[in-house]
Amino acid sequence: MKIFSFFFAVLLLMLQGISGNTEVQCRQAGGVCSSDRCPPPHTRPFGRCQQGIPCCRT
């Protein structure tokens, strides 16, 4: 039973690390995480930084 708890903790740490990579991926692709919508007139959404937060680029 202890091994199950260990694997569950490792799984949670891995999932937490994956969720933080979306902002890094957005910036590496030349984008910026916006708080609400992409500011007009020259930016457009092309992905998500987090749930409901668009990644915008020109």
ZIRARA-V427595 format. One record per pair of residues at least 24 apart in sequence whose C-alpha atoms are under 6 Angstrom apart, sorted by sequence separation. I is the first residue (numbers start at 1). J is the second residue. If there is no record, write none. Layout:
BEGIN
i/j
I/J
I/J
END
This chain:
BEGIN
i/j
31/55
32/56
31/56
23/49
31/57
22/49
END
